[in-house]
Structures are given as structure tokens and as C-alpha cells.
Amino acid sequence: MTALSFEFFPPRTPEGQQTLCKTAEALKALSPQFFSVTFGAGGSTREKTAETVFDIKRHTHVATAPHISCMGSTKESILELLKTYIANDVRHLVVLRGDHPSGFVGRAGEFRYANELVAFIREQTQQHFMIHVAAYPEFHPEAKNAQRDLDNFKRKVEAGADVAITQYFYNVDAYCYFRDACLRAGITVPIIPGIMPIANLDGLKRFSSICGAEIPSWLLKRLDALAEDEAAIRQFGIEVVTDLCQKLLKQEAPGLHFYTLNKAEPAIAICKHLR
Ligand SMILES: Cc1cc2nc3c(=O)[nH]c(=O)nc-3n(C[C@H](O)[C@H](O)[C@H](O)COP(=O)(O)OP(=O)(O)OC[C@H]3O[C@@H](n4cnc5c(N)ncnc54)[C@H](O)[C@@H]3O)c2cc1C
């Protein structure tokens, strides 16, 4: 059985929190290895992330990983957060540099890059946490070049990461080339593809242009042709993303991590097709 995980963002309201627990409950039927909860740009959701993690864990009894980022963090604030997570029996973390909120000017925090934060967490908590980090088959948008990005990824793994989760992509070759380049560079941690179901075309285009994930032109043209018909986009999206997942599993991807955007249905539909 493929190792599955599902990512959420912290809802803004108590009603949103309740809905998210139901979403997590529905996804639990797919026997995920873990859920994860993002950390707002600039560290804006520190408490909300923790609350959401504890809430989901309490409702579903599924391991739930907080994302934790360098943005706005000091060594002291990270230590405090780690203590809270240890006290609440959290065992997985997704460790990131994070992004600035738009319009941000100033200093990001005491850690510059994710590798520094990974090293600090390992030094302070030894092997308590399974540490996941981010990887970019289509390269991080700020990377000077592909080789530097790979070197920086390796630095993060050598600092103590156990597993990597990729940015989403719709091009299987990008994943395979990246994974093979990692192996050649001596990076042997599992690299789990991040999967973005297709539901909202405008949102997908906007986010892809920021994070550097390419929507192949054949796919974009087909989606644009359906632009007025949300149901048709969802249906086509399920078909395309199921096919992507099938190809990745054929290439022996070690799991699938779904960016759910707090919706259960697309991920459930894709996983049902996979089975
Ligand atoms: C699975 C996943 C989950 C995510 N969750 C969140 C979230 O919850 N909250 C959020 O704000 N963002 C999240 N992001 C986005 C992420 O924070 C951004 O992509 C961010 O810009 C980079 O984070 P990173 O941890 O990959 O950074 P890093 O690994 O630090 O890399 C950032 C850039 O700096 C370069 N670099 C790295 N180390 C060095 C070094 N030592 N010297 C020089 N250059 C270096 C890299 O090549 C890269 O270009 C997520 C991304 C993924 C893939």
C-alpha cells in the first residue's frame, strides 16, 4: 500500500476548524501515514498551526506534523515551540525556511536557511522528531542554478532531514531526473512527490507562477478551454492527477503527499482511482 499523507492549512475561524476535523476524519479512511499543517508566510500562524495540529490529532488519532519555518523565529521561540510539541507527543515536523508575507521588509529571523533550522532542531532534540524538508524537482525559484539548488538540498539532508516532500509538479520527468540526480549526489532519503489536485484554475495559475511549478502548456490549454465549467475542470483534474500518480508509483515513488487545500473530495477521488 502506498504511503499517503495530506497537508492542510490552519483555518481562520472555529467553524473552519470544525470543518477541517471532518475533512481529516474523511481522509483517515485512506489510512494516511500522517497529516501536516502549514505555517503561515512570515510565521503568521504559529499558534494556529499548533492548535490545528493538536485538534486534528485529538479527533483522528493520526500522527500530525506541524510545519515550522525560519521566518520570524529566534532560537528561543523555536525551543519553546519544540517543547510544546514534545509535550504533546508530536513526532513529525516539516522544517522550512518559509516565505515572507507579501510586502515584507526587514530581517527574517535568526535562521537564514532551512538547513540551519534542521541542524538546530537535531542538536536540541536529537532523534525525537522525524524531520521532513522541502525539495524542488523544477528547482526553487530563487536558486542560482540547478546544481546550487541540489547542493543546498544536500546540505539540508546532511543537517539531519529524514525525508523530503517535493513542491508539486505535473511533469513526471522532472521528478525522475531530480531523484536520479540526488542519488548520484549521494542523497538517499526518500523523496515523496507533492501532489496538487486541480480544482480552482485561477488559484492554481497564481500559485504556480509564485512557487515555480510549471503547468505544461498542453494542460493549461485544456484547462483554459474548460474555464467556465468548474465541474468539468474538477473532473478533468482528477483524471490528469490520477494518471500523474500512477506514473509516479510505477517509477517507485516512495509515497504521495497531497496538498489538499482543506478539501477531502479531490484527494479521495484520486486515491480511489489508484486503488
Ligand atoms: C512540502 C512543502 C511544504 C511547505 N510548507 C510551507 C509552509 O508551511 N509555510 C511556508 O511559509 N512555506 C511553505 N513552503 C514553501 C517554502 O517555504 C518556500 O518554497 C521557501 O521559499 C523555501 O523554503 P525551503 O525550506 O525549501 O528553503 P531552503 O532549503 O532554505 O532554500 C531556499 C533557497 O535558498 C537556497 N539555499 C538553501 N540553503 C542555502 C545556503 N546554505 N546558502 C545559500 N543558499 C541556500 C536554496 O537553493 C533555495 O533557493 C512549503 C514547500 C514545500 C515543498
The ligand as a MOL file (V3000), in Angstrom:
LIG
                    3D

  0  0  0     0  0            999 V3000
M  V30 BEGIN CTAB
M  V30 COUNTS 53 58 0 0 0
M  V30 BEGIN ATOM
M  V30 1 C 6.3080 20.3210 1.1350 0
M  V30 2 C 6.3600 21.8250 1.2760 0
M  V30 3 C 5.7130 22.4300 2.3530 0
M  V30 4 C 5.7600 23.8290 2.5160 0
M  V30 5 N 5.1260 24.4000 3.5990 0
M  V30 6 C 5.2440 25.7220 3.8220 0
M  V30 7 C 4.6850 26.3370 4.9960 0
M  V30 8 O 4.0520 25.6840 5.8060 0
M  V30 9 N 4.8750 27.6750 5.1930 0
M  V30 10 C 5.5970 28.4400 4.3030 0
M  V30 11 O 5.7530 29.6580 4.5290 0
M  V30 12 N 6.1210 27.8970 3.1730 0
M  V30 13 C 5.9700 26.5590 2.9150 0
M  V30 14 N 6.5430 26.0070 1.7980 0
M  V30 15 C 7.2360 26.8730 0.8420 0
M  V30 16 C 8.7020 27.1150 1.2430 0
M  V30 17 O 8.7780 27.7410 2.4990 0
M  V30 18 C 9.3000 28.0090 0.1760 0
M  V30 19 O 9.4510 27.3120 -1.0160 0
M  V30 20 C 10.5840 28.7350 0.5910 0
M  V30 21 O 10.8280 29.7550 -0.3880 0
M  V30 22 C 11.8030 27.8360 0.6530 0
M  V30 23 O 11.7720 27.0040 1.7330 0
M  V30 24 P 12.8480 25.8190 1.8820 0
M  V30 25 O 12.6450 25.2140 3.2000 0
M  V30 26 O 12.8260 24.9560 0.6990 0
M  V30 27 O 14.1820 26.7180 1.8840 0
M  V30 28 P 15.7160 26.3970 1.7730 0
M  V30 29 O 16.0060 24.9530 1.6940 0
M  V30 30 O 16.3840 27.1840 2.8350 0
M  V30 31 O 16.0600 27.0210 0.3330 0
M  V30 32 C 15.6330 28.3280 -0.0270 0
M  V30 33 C 16.5120 28.8730 -1.1620 0
M  V30 34 O 17.8000 29.1820 -0.6580 0
M  V30 35 C 18.8110 28.3840 -1.2680 0
M  V30 36 N 19.6740 27.9140 -0.1640 0
M  V30 37 C 19.3760 26.9690 0.7480 0
M  V30 38 N 20.3780 26.8260 1.6400 0
M  V30 39 C 21.3220 27.7250 1.2990 0
M  V30 40 C 22.5650 28.0600 1.8570 0
M  V30 41 N 23.0460 27.4560 2.9580 0
M  V30 42 N 23.2910 29.0570 1.2320 0
M  V30 43 C 22.8190 29.6760 0.1220 0
M  V30 44 N 21.6270 29.3820 -0.4480 0
M  V30 45 C 20.8830 28.4370 0.1460 0
M  V30 46 C 18.0820 27.2320 -1.9580 0
M  V30 47 O 18.7790 26.7700 -3.1180 0
M  V30 48 C 16.7400 27.8860 -2.3100 0
M  V30 49 O 16.8540 28.6410 -3.5000 0
M  V30 50 C 6.4720 24.6210 1.5760 0
M  V30 51 C 7.1030 24.0000 0.4710 0
M  V30 52 C 7.0530 22.6300 0.3200 0
M  V30 53 C 7.7180 21.9900 -0.8710 0
M  V30 END ATOM
M  V30 BEGIN BOND
M  V30 1 1 1 2
M  V30 2 1 2 3
M  V30 3 2 2 52
M  V30 4 2 3 4
M  V30 5 1 4 5
M  V30 6 1 4 50
M  V30 7 2 5 6
M  V30 8 1 6 7
M  V30 9 1 6 13
M  V30 10 2 7 8
M  V30 11 1 7 9
M  V30 12 1 9 10
M  V30 13 2 10 11
M  V30 14 1 10 12
M  V30 15 2 12 13
M  V30 16 1 13 14
M  V30 17 1 14 15
M  V30 18 1 14 50
M  V30 19 1 15 16
M  V30 20 1 16 17
M  V30 21 1 16 18
M  V30 22 1 18 19
M  V30 23 1 18 20
M  V30 24 1 20 21
M  V30 25 1 20 22
M  V30 26 1 22 23
M  V30 27 1 23 24
M  V30 28 2 24 25
M  V30 29 1 24 26
M  V30 30 1 24 27
M  V30 31 1 27 28
M  V30 32 2 28 29
M  V30 33 1 28 30
M  V30 34 1 28 31
M  V30 35 1 31 32
M  V30 36 1 32 33
M  V30 37 1 33 34
M  V30 38 1 33 48
M  V30 39 1 34 35
M  V30 40 1 35 36
M  V30 41 1 35 46
M  V30 42 1 36 37
M  V30 43 1 36 45
M  V30 44 2 37 38
M  V30 45 1 38 39
M  V30 46 1 39 40
M  V30 47 2 39 45
M  V30 48 1 40 41
M  V30 49 2 40 42
M  V30 50 1 42 43
M  V30 51 2 43 44
M  V30 52 1 44 45
M  V30 53 1 46 47
M  V30 54 1 46 48
M  V30 55 1 48 49
M  V30 56 2 50 51
M  V30 57 1 51 52
M  V30 58 1 52 53
M  V30 END BOND
M  V30 END CTAB
M  END
